[in-house]
């Protein structure tokens, strides 16, 4: 009898979670109920499972609403009916059209209209929904004549009481109004609750035909879904057999290319993997991925295949990945095994500049009806909850900011705030909006609208209405098509090197960069700024602590730097053992034999499989089951206990003492949830080497590429500094030399127009386009004739020195620009047959003070170019230590003058502390630590130069100054405002710092890690 139930997937409308909705049906005695969320099928698959588990017949459909409210409800009679509903809604979503007031002609859908929106004539599949409060209308002849079409309509939206108020709050959030401004049409009636079945039936007792009609409609709706069969594209080449034949052919060709003709281990591994791939019906999945990569290669695009897919030698032979699993002892079972029916996905990165081209290819190649992005369900988060609720209750902006940004103990606790807290608790984990998954693509056998309606976000690629977890649950395997700026930097650097140096670097040949000698030297010193994944202060510090000078150590470093690994204590233990190989014993011979590369520490997820295999006697597939179970990958407590019992039984069969096996299991349990996929780390390390190789041998071109790809961890200023330290001459933008992006001529780097704050992007692009087509600008006058720019834009270009080729001072140019533009007509920009001579104005010479240019640069670029920040200090002090000398001052106090690069806030047991990264007077980097007690008196005051006092602590080759005092050093007054003291110190506030923070728990101390350094034999 419940034909119109809303869950909280009726976004900002329904208030009942799916499981609670089904539980409510049980408590009310329902034997059938329909989930009809508003214009979505997000919850239907979970709903079906939940209903089946409690012997309730699930009906599925959608409620369609317009601006005036409910239009009609569609119930799918079968799978074809769901497809009809989804295609109907998809069409309107894509076109952005309002829904029609009457339903289209459906074949397998029942449509229910509310009394307020009944069409003049009802078709065979259409019904009238009568609410209990409308029963009295049946006394009227008009409605009695329609009795054969009337069904029960007891809508369910909330559970009454406070939850009804929550519904009204959600409606206010959705309408962006305060609660008191809602109208009755904005929200549902208080009666939209689930009544006990006997109470509901009693309301219609005098009209048994209505009940009969409703029961017949329920009987007619029989939507069944097979959760066990794959729904992704079944075959690549037409059949399972031909897919396997093609995959085998391609794998053997790649095997010959990668390993030669007589590599027995590789040949055996390929054959074994192909057997598993075929048994799990994943040949098409591999071939589709290969197809996408082949297109990418044909277009000359770089990609990186990473994640657990890199554990596969077939992936390596197909060119999907560039990681040799034999070299790194990677287990295929971490990626696929017969116990793992749902595969992990391939993670493939492209440059952020090329990803859309790859996506367009996928949609065109496999059919736009069959391809879409996964959706995501964004929940109400802490800040958004308080901000949205604050607006609903009419709080002013200041109080909204306080509520959303401050910790709860800082909040005012008046009556309104207490009310907000009550609703905030109710909204925790509530879905707020549907969005697009960042990278997950579904490729289906049947049209996707057989399963879901599609939505078209501004990005321009359709998305399904469910997330990746539901997608996997109902039989889809997603393809992760990712993007990153690191690949863009590498690809652009190769092009810039060819243009500037005349050399074409085959950077995709990883043999020239991986483990390259000079690159290893840079690596060990942490000289990696600009390089993918290894440029952050934390990573550079780790590289120095490890004296990292080879590929395998970098692979380990790429794993232990991950937050979870460091949180478990494995990072600290790995660093200790790497630097002190003679100060620990391997826990057991198995650990020495199979984890010797990482000193007996389970750094990688694959290490869990190794220990399960070689110590516990499990096969690799069961080892992966153990890893997944302990790490909480969708396993129940019962499943975990079964895996644990199996492990101990197997250890007993191998003759291991129980106490020893318990300690091994404890270590697995401690680290399995935190460890990182080794293949993923290895893929990252290869890309890191590629970028590092370019930095070592072509530093100027590489830094230009990094700048143009908008950097990585740091702001543009830092990469400009790196280029200067590598020998570049840095030039401000010039209308006759610069492009929109930064460019290079020999060792001269010209900053691009894109970096000028306040200059329109279209003007920056047009300046270069016009010059490249018609030649250099001859003068300011010529420029103004050719570029449609106002005085504000011209002033920006003058202030940054973009017309310095004229030989005139900025003051003269400013006056000339105003004279030229005061009576300038746009039609004067039409091309002229003969160039008019440039007007030569006789203007007064305007003297400029020292460093005026530097302050112009800070205002427009956020950093000085024509001088160092140190040159702008009031103080003449230049003494103290230098970064290169710090290794000689262990436990000694030093004073150092430094320019702030970045800060990171981290929690400790003594309160929040900060790490700082700086450059000294020589331009060299060093790092500092600032504890809570020091920060209370000597805190950071934004970007700029500081004088630091602190004690040097050297931690495994890496010096850090633990700062006890610091003071920000004032700049000289801005000479451009010599007449206005109020503005003399404003511009220097534009100096920036890179800020980051983490909310993790404090790292464990050595005694808390629980990893024994003594052997414990059998």
N, C-alpha and C positions, 0 to 999 in steps of 0.2 A: 504493500500500500504506500510505500515511501518512494515516490517516483521523482523526487526533486531534492536530493541531498547535496549540500555544499560542504566541502572540506575547507581547510585553510589554504588550499591551492586555488580557491576563488580569491585571488589576491586582493588584500585590503577590503575584504567583504566577509568571507566565511571565517569562523573562529575555532573550528573543531579539527584537530589533527586526525589523520586517516584512521589510525588504530583506535583512537577514542571514538570515532564515528561508528566503526564496526562494533566496538564494545557496547556502545549505546544501543545499537540495533539489537544486540543479544539481550540486553536488559529490558528492552521494550517488547520482546517477543517477536521480532521481525523474522519472517521466513524468506523475504526477498526485499532488496532495497537497491535504488539506483543512484550512482554517483554522477551528478550532472553539474560539474563545476562550470563557472562562467567562462565561456569561450576558451576552454582548455581541456586536454585529456591527460594532463601531467600525472594525475594520481590514479588513473584507472587500473594500471597493472598491479600496483601494490594493493589496491582495493580488492581486485579479483582474488588475489592470494589470501588476503585477510578474511574475506567472506567465505571462501572455500574451506578455510581452516575451522570455521565455526558453523558450517552447514547452512549458510545463508546464500540464497541465489543472488549472484551479482548481476545487476543491469548497468550498462555504461552508456554514456551519452554526453551531451553538452547543453548548457543553457545559453541562449543567445539573447543579448541585451543591446538596446540602443540608448540614446540620450534620454528618452522618455521612460526607460525602465525595461521590464521583462517583455520580450517579443514572443518567444516560444521556446519550448524544450524539445530537443531531439534525442530519441532513444534508439540505439542501434539494435536491430533485430538479430544481427549476425555480424560476422567480420566484414562482409561487403557493406553493411550499413555504416560501420565505423568509418570505412573508407569514404563513403559518400559525405558524411558529416565533415570529415577532415578536409576533403577537397573543396567543399563549399566554403568553409572558413578560410582555408589557405588562399583561395582566389580573392577574397575580400581583403585579407591581410596584405597580399602583394600589391593590390591596386589601391589600397588605402581608401576604399569606398565604404560608406555606411551600409550596414546590413539591411536587406529589404524587410518590410513589416510583415510579409508572409513568407513562409518557407518555399524553397524551390520544389520541383517535382522529384520526390525521393522514391526509390523502389524498395529499399530495405531498412527504412527508418520510420518510426512512429513519431508524430509531432503533436505536442500538447500546447494549446494556446490558453493563456489566462483569459478570464472573462473580459478584461479590458482591451483585448486585441484580437477579437475573433473575426476571421475573414467572412465575407458575405456567403460564400459556399464552402463547405468542408469537403475535402477529397477523402478517398477511402482510408488513407493512412493518417488522417488528422483527427484530433480529439479536442475536447474542451476540458480544462482542468478546473474543478470546483473546490474552493477552499471550504473548510468547515463553517467559517463565519458567513459564507455566502449561500448556505443551504436554503435559507428562507426564500431565496429567489425562485426556487423550483415551484413555488405556488403559482407563478406566472405561466400562462399558457405558452409563451414564446420559448421558455426554457424547457418546459415539459415535452415539447415537440422535439427537442434536441437530446432527450434523455439517453437515447441509444449511443450517443457520442460523448457522454460526460463520464469522466473518471475522477478519482480522488486526487486532490492536489494539496497535500500537507507538506509544504516546503520545510526543509531543515537547514538552518543557517547558524544557530548558536544554541547554547544550553541554558539560556535564561539567566536572570540575576545579573551579576557583575559582568558576565560574558556578553550580555546584550549591550551593556555600556561599552565594552571593548569593541563590539561591532560598530557602534556609532563613532568611536574614536578612529577606527580604521577608515571609515567612510570620510571623516573629516581630513585625515591624512591624505587620502586619495584625491579629495577635492581641493586640498590646500586651503582650507578655511578653518576658522576657529569653531569649536564645537557648537556654540550658540547660533552660528550662521547656517547650519544644516537645515534643509527643508525636508518635508516628509517623503518626498520622492527620492531623496538621497539614500535612505536606509530602509531596512526591512521592518516588518511588523514584529512586535514582541511575541506574537503567536507562532513564529517560525522556529518551533522547537520540535523534537521528536516526541510525540505522544505515545504512551503504551498502546500496543496494537488493539487491545480490547476497548480502550477508551476511544480510539479513532474509529473503529468499526461502529461503535454505539452511536456516533454522531450521524451516521448515514443509514441508521437502522430502518428508517421509513422509505428509503430509496434503494432497495436491494439491487436494482439493475445497475446503479452506479458502481456498487461493489463487484458485481459480476463483470461489468465492462473492464474494471481495473484488473481483476484477476486474469481475464482473458488477455489483456494487453501484456501483463507480466509473463503469461505462458508463451506469448508470441515472441518474446525477446529472449533469445538464447545465444548470447555471445560467448564463444569458447576461444581460449587462446592456448596454444602449445608453447610452453616456456622452454621445452627441451631441445627444439631444433634451431640451428643457426639461421639467422635472417639476413646475414651479410651476403654479398655477391658470391654465388656458389662456385662459378667456374670462370676462369680467365679466357680459356681457348675453346670452350664448348662442352667439355666433359671432364670428369675427374681423371680419367685415364690419360687424356691428351695434356691435361695440366701437369700431371706427374712426369710425363715424358718430356715436356718442354722444360720443366724445372730441373730435371735430371741432366738434360743436355746443357743447359746454361751453367749448372753447378760444375759439371765436368770441364767445360771450357774455362771457367774461372779457376778451377783447381789447377789446370795446366799452366795458366798464366801466373797464378800466385805462388805455386809450389814446384812447378816442373813436373816431369813425367814419372818420377820414381820416389815419391814421398809417401811411404806406406801409412804412416800415422794419419796424415791428412786425408788420404784416400779412404781409409777405414772410417774416419770421423764423418766424412761427407755421406757415405753410404748409410751409416747409423742414423744420422740426422734425417735423411730423406725418408727413412722407414717410419720414423715418428711423425714427421710432417704429414706423410700420406695417411697414416693411421688416424690422425686427428683432423683430417680434411682441411689442412691449411695450405695446400699447394697454391690455391688461388690467391690467398692472402699474401704470400711471398711474391707471387708474380705481379700482382697489382702494385706492390711496393717497388719491385724492380722496374716496372713500366714507368712509374713516376720519376724514379731516379734516372732512367735512360733519357727521358725527355729533358730533365734538368741538365744532364751532361751534353745533350745535343745543342742546348742553348748556351753552353759555356758557363753554366752557373755552378757555384760551389755548394756542396751540402755536407753535412756531418750526420752520419747514422750513429746513434748512441743508445743508451739505456741497455736493458737486459738483452735486446736483440743483437747486440754486439757479441754476445756469448756464442753465437751461431757461426760455424764455419761456412755454412751455405750462404748466409748473409754476406760474409766476407768474400766468398767466391763470386757472388752476384754483383759485387760492387756497392751494395747497400751500406756496408760499414767498411772501415779501413783499419780495424783492429784484428790482429791475428790471435784467435783464441788459443792456439797451441803455444805461442810464445808466452802468453800470460797465464796459462793453465786455467782457462775459463771453462766452466761447466755448462754444456748445452742445457742441462736439466734446470738451471736457474731461469732459462727462457721458456722452454717447452719440455714437458714430460707427460707420460701417459696418465699420471695421477692429476695432472693440471688441465682440466678440460677447457677452461677459459684462458686464452692466451694473454700474456701481457702485450702491449702494443709496441710497434716500432716507434721510436722517437727520432724524427729527422728534422734537422735544423737547416734553414736557408737564411741568407741575408735578409734583413728586414726590408731591403729595397726590392727583393725578388719574390717574396712569398706570395704576393697577390697573383703574380704570373703563374706560379705553380698551382695555386688554388683554381684559377680560371681553367687551366689545363685539366685538372681533375674533374671539375664540373662538366666540361665539354666532352672529355674522353669517356666518362662513365655514365653520362646522362643526368641532366639537371633534375629529373624526377626521382633519381636514385641516390643523390648526394646531398648532404646537408651537414652543418655543424651540430655537434652536441649542444644541448642547452646547459645552463647552470641555474640553480635557484639561489639567488642572493637573499640571505636572511637579514633580519633587523639586527644590527650590531650595536654595541654599547653607545657609541657617540650618536649614531643615527636615531636610535630609540629616543634618547633624551632630547635631541634637537627636534624631532618630529612631534613628540608629545608636548614639549614646551610650546611649540607653535600652536598646537591644537588648543592649549589652555591659555593662549594669549600672552605669553611672557615676552617682555621686551628683549631686544637683541643681546644686551649685556648679560641678562640672566640666562638666555639660551647658550651663550658662549661659556658661561661659568658651568652650567649643567653638563654640557657636552665635552668639555675639556678638562675639568677638574676631577680629582679623585672623589669618590662618594663621601669620604669623611670630611671633605671641604664644602659640601653642599649645604645650603640653607635647608632647614627641615620644617618649613611652614606647611600649612594645610594643602596648598596647591602642589608643592614638591612631594609631599607624602602621597597625594593622589597619583602623581606622575610615576612615583616608584611602584605603586601597586600595578599600574598598567604596564610598566617596563618589565616587571617580573613575568607578567602574562605573555608579553611579546617575545621574550627570549626564545631563540631558535625558530621563530615564526618566519615563513617565507615572505619576502617583501616584494621582489620582482624577479622576472625571468630575464636571463641574459645569455650571452654567447660564450661557450667554452673557448678558452684562449687558443686551442689548437686541435681539438678532437674532431675528426671527420668520420661520418658514417657513409658507407657505400653499400647499398642494399640490392638484393635480388629483385624484389617487388618494389613498386613505387612506394616511397616513404610515407605518402599520405594514406597508405593502407594501415599505418600504425599511429600516425600523429598528424595533427595540423602543423603547418610550417608558418614561421613568422619571419619577417624581413626587417632586420635591424638596419640602422644607418650605414653599417659597414658594407652592405650590399650582397652578403651571402646568406642564404636561408638557414634557419636553425629549427631543430625539433623542439618539442615542448617538454622533453624530459632530460634528465642529466645523465652523466656517464654511467652511474651505478644502475639506474633503471635500464639504460641501453644494454649493458652487459647482461642484466638479469633476463631481458626478453630476447636475447640471442644475437646482439650486435657486437662486433669487434671493431673498435675505432682505430683510425690511423692518426697519429699525432704529427701534424704539419706545423712545425714551430719556426720562429724567426729570432734572430739575435743580431746585435750590432757588430759583434766580433768578426763574423764572416764578411760583413760589409766592409769592415776595415781592411781585412786581408785582401779581398778581391779588388777593392779600390787601390790599395797600395801597389798591387801588381801592375795595374794599368798606369798609375802615376810614375812608377819606376821605369816602365817602358817609354813613357812620354818624356821623362826628365833625364834619364840616364841611358836610354837606348838599349836596355837589357830586359828580356822577357823571362821572368822567373817562373819555373814550373812548380809553383808552391803546392800543387795537389800531389806531386810526387813526394810523399812524406819521408822518403828515405834521405832526402837532402837536408831536412830540418830536424828530424827526431834524433836526439842524442848528439847533435852537432857540437863540436868541441867549444867553439866560442860562445855558442848559446848556453851551454852548460856553465861556462864561467859567469855569464850574466845572471843565470839562475841562482847560483850559489851565493851571489852578493845581493839578491833581491832587486836587481836592476830590471824590473819588469813592468814599469808603469806604461799603460797603453795596451798591454798584452792580455788576451782573453783569459779570464778566470783567475789570473795570478797577479793582479795589480793592486788589490786592496791592501791597506796597511797590515791587516792581520795575516794575509797570505804571504806578503813580502817578509814579514817577521818570521813566519814559520819556515820559509825557504832558507833564511839565514840561520835559524836555530838548527836546522837539519843539515846545513852546508850542502843543500840539494844540488847535485851535479850530474844527475843521470835520469833517464826516463822512468825507471821503476820507482825511484824515490819520489819523483814528481807525481806518479800515479797514486802512491800512498798519500802524499801530501794533499792531493786533490780530494781524497776521501776523508782524511782525519780533520780537515778544516770545516767539514759540514757540521752544523749546529748540534745535531743529534749525536754524532760521533764524539765531538768534544764534550758534550754534556755527560756522556757515559764515563768519561775519564780516559778513554782510549787514546786520545790525542796526547795527553800528558805522558802516559805510559810509553807510547810509541817514541816520543821525543827522547825520553830517558834512555830507553834501550838502544835506540839508534846511536846515541852519543856515548853510551857506556856498555858496549857489548860484552865486557868482561865482568859486569857487576850484577848479572842475573843468571839464573839457571832456567832452562826450558822446563816447563811444568811436567811434561811427559815426552817421550821420544817421538810420539806422533806429532806433537806440536812442533818439535824441532824439524822433523822431516818435511812436514807439509805446510807449516806456517813460518818457516825460517826466513822467508823474504820479508816478513813483518815482525820478526823477533818473537813469535809465539803469541802475538796480539791479534784478535779477531777483528781486523780492520774492515774487511769486506764481507758482504752477505755470502759470497761464495765460500768463505772460510768456515761458516757454519756447516755447509754441505760437506766440506772436506773432513771436518772432525767427525760428523755423523757417519761418514763413509769409512774413514780409515781407523777411527777409534771405536765407534759404536757398531760397525759392521752393517749398517743400513746401506741400501743402494742409493745412488745419487738422487733418484726421484723421490724416495722417502725422506732423504735429507732435506730436500726442498720443501716437502710437506712440513717437516719439523720447523724449518726456518719460518715459513709462512704462519704456522700455528702460533709460535712464540711471539712473533712480531704483530699478532693481532689482525692478520689479513683475512678477515671475514670468517674466522673460525670460532665455534662455540666453545664453552668451557669443557663440555663433554668430549669434543673432538681433540682439544689440547691434551686432556688427560689420556686419551687413547694413544696419541702420538708419544706422550711421555712414557707410558707403560711399555710401548713397543721398543723405545730406545733402551730402557733399563733391561728389558728381557734380552735384547740383542747383545748388550754389554756383558750380561751374565753368561751368555753362551760363549763369548770370546774369552771368558775367564777373568774379567776385570773385577777387582774388589768393589763392593757396593760403595764404600766411602769415596773411592777414587772417582767412580762414575757419577756420584752425586755432585762432586766438585766440578767435574767437566760439564755436567748439565747446568749447574749454577752459573758457570761462565757463559755458556751458550744463552741462557735465559737473560743474563745481565746485558749482553751485547747484541743479541740478534735483532732487537727492536730498533737499535741505533745505527747499526753498520750500514755501509753504503755499497751499491752495486759496483763491483770492480770494473766491469766493462764500461760503465758510465764514466768512471774516473779516468779510465784509459783513453776514452774518446775525447774527453776534455783535455787531457794532457797532450794528445797529438795536435789539437788545435792551438793549444798554448805554445807548443814548439813552433808551429807555423808562423804565428804572429811574432814570437821572440826572434826567430831567424831573420825576419824582415826588419825588426828593430835593430838587430846587431849589424846587419850589412847595409841597410838602406834606411837609416834612422830618420832622415828628414822627410823622405817620401812617405814613410810609414806614419809618422806623426801627423802629416797633412791628412792622410786617410782617416786616422782616428778622430781628428778634429772635425772632419766633414761628416763622419758618422755619429757626431755628437757624443763622442767619448764613451766612457764606460762608468767607472766608479767616480771619476773626478770631473770637475768643471773644465771648460775650455782653457782657462788660464794655465792650468797645470800642464796640459799637453803642449801649449805654446812654450812654457818654460822648458819642458823636456827637449823640444826642438832647438831652442836657443842653446841649451847645454850641449847639444850634439853638433853645434857649429853653424846653425842657421842664423841668417840676418832676418829679423822679424820686421815687417813693414805694415803700417796701417793701410786700410783700404784706399785704393786709388782708382778713379774712374777709368783710367787708361791701362791699368794692369790687373785689377781684381776681377774675379768672377763672383757670382752669388755665394759660392762656396770658396773656401781657402784654396789658393793655388801656389805653385812653386816654379821658379825659374832658376835653375842651378841651385845655389844655396840661399837664394832670396825667396822668402815666404811672404806672400801677401794675404793678409786676413780678408775673409770674404765679407760681402755686404750683409750676410745673414746674421752677423754678430753685432750689428749696430742697433742698439736699443732705440726704438722710435721710428726707424725707417721701414716703410711698408715693404713687405716681401715682393710684391709685384713690381715695385720700383727697382729694387735690388736686382731682380731678374732681368728687367728691361734694360738697365744700364749696360750690362754685359752683352745682351742680345743685339742691341742697337750698334754697339761698338764693333762687335764681331762681323756684323753685316755691312756697315757703312764706313768703318774706319775710326781711328782715334778721335777723341774730342779735341778740338783745337784751342778751346778757351772756355771760360765760364759761360760766355754769351752763346757759344756754339752748343754747349751742353743744354742750356735752358731751352734753346730752340728745338732740340731733338727729343727731349725727355719731358713728358707731362708731369711736372713736379711742382709743388707749392713751396712757399718760402720756408716752411718748417723743415721739409726734407732737404732743401738746399743748405740750410744752416747746419743740419747734422753732418752733411758731407763736408762742408767747409771746416767745421770744428774738428773733425777727425783727420783733416789734412788731405782729403781726396782730390783736391785741386792744386796740390803742391807743384805739379809739373808747370804751372803758369809762372812760378817764381814770385808770386805775390803773397804778402802777409795775409793772415786770416781776416784781420780787421778790414783791410782794403776789399777783400773778396765779399765780406758781409755787406758792406756799403754798396758795392757794385750790384750784388744780387738783388738788393731791395730796389735799386734804381731800375734794373732791368725788368723786374716783375711787377712794378707798380702799375704800369699801363700795358702789360703784356697781354696779347689776345691769343687764345688757343689756336686760331687759324694760322698764326705765324709759324706753327710747327709743321706745316705741310712742306714736303720736299721742294727745294728750290733748284732751278736749272743752274743758276750761278750763285755761288756762295757770297753772301754779303760780307764786306770787310768787318772785322771785329771792332766794336767801339772801344776806344782807348780812353777811359775816364781818367781825368786828373784828380786823384784823390789824396787826401792827407795821409801821411804815413803814421800808422798806429803802432806804437812800441808795445812789445809784449814782454812780460816779466819771465824770469826763469821758472820753469816747471808748469807754466800755464798749459802747455800741451799735455803734460802728464795728467793734470786734473781733468782736462777735456776727455782723455782716454778713459779715466776711471768712471766718468759720468756716462760715457757711451758704450764702453766695453766691459766695465766693472773691474778693470785692471789696467795698470800703466804699461805702455809698450816702449816709450822713448827713454825710460829710466827704470831703475829698480825701486821697489817700495822703500828700501832702506835709504835711498837718496832723498826721500821726502820727509825724513824724521827731523824733528826739532833738535834732538840730541846729536852730538857729534861722536858719542861713544861707539866704538867699533871693536872693543876688546872682547875678552872672554874666550871660551872654548870654540872649537869648530867640530862639525859632525864627524869628520874623518878621524879626529883624535879621541873620540869618546871611548873606544875600546881600551885606551891606555889609562882610564880614570875610574876603574872599578872601585866602588864604595867611596869614591871621592866626591866632594861637592864642587859643582861647576856653575858658572854664570854664562849664559849664552843669549845672544840677540837672534830672534827668529821670526819668520813670517808664517802665519798660520795657514795650513792647507786643509786639514780636516779634523773633526772630532767625532768620537763615538762614545755614547753613554751606555754603560753596562752595569748590571746589578751585582753587588757583592754582599756578603753577610754583614758588612759594616756600613751598608748604604750604597747609593749609586756612586760610581766613579766614572772618570772619563779617560779615554786614550786620545792623545793628540799626535798629529803628524805635521811636521814643519820643514821649512828650508832655512838654512843658515846663510850667512853673508856670501859664502862661496857657491850658493845654489844647491848644496847637498841636502839630502833628506835625513831626518832623524825622528825618533818617536819619544813621546813622554807619557807618563802615567800620573793621574791626578786623583787622589783619594778624597773621600767625602769631607774629612775634617779640613783639608787644605782648600777645597773648593768653597767652603762656607765663607772664607775670608778673601780668597784670591780666585774668583771665578772668571770664566770666559766672558768677554765683552764684544763678541762679534769678530769679523775678519780684520786683519791688520798685523802689525809688528808688535811683539811682546819681548820684554826682558824676563828671562826665566832663571830661577835659582833652584837647584835640586841636586840630588845625589844619583850618581850613575850606578845602575845595576846591570850586570852582564849575565844574560841567561842563554847559555849555549851559543856563544859567538855573537849574540844580538844585544847591543846596548840600549837601555831605556833610561831616560832621566825621570826619576820620581820627584816631581816638582813640589817644593814646599812653599815657594812664593812666586808670584808672577805679576807683572804690571803691563798694561797696554801702553805703548809709547805713542805720544801724540805726533801727528803730522804737522808740518808748517801750515800756517793759515793759507787757504786757497787764494792765490794772488789775483784771481779773476774777480774776487769780491773784496778788494782792498777798501772799498767805500762802504761795505756792509758787513759788520762783524757778525751779524746773525747768521750769515750764510757761509762764513769762512771755514766751518768744520762740518758742513752738511755732506758734501760729495764723498768724503772718505768713508761714509757709512755704506756706500755702494760696494766696498770691498767685501768679498764673499768668503765663506768657508763651506766645505762639504760636511754636512751633518748627518749622522746616522745614529740609530739607537736600537737596542734589543730588549725584549721583555722576558728573556729566558731566565731560568733559575741560575744562581751562581754555580760555577764549575766546581766539581768535587776536589777536595784536597787529596794528596797522594795516599794518605791512610784510609780514605773513604772509597777508593776505587775497587779494592777487593780482588786484585789480580796478583796471585802469589809469585814471588821472584825466586822461589826455591822449588826444586824438583819433588815430585810425589810419584814414585814409581809404582809398578804393579806389585 
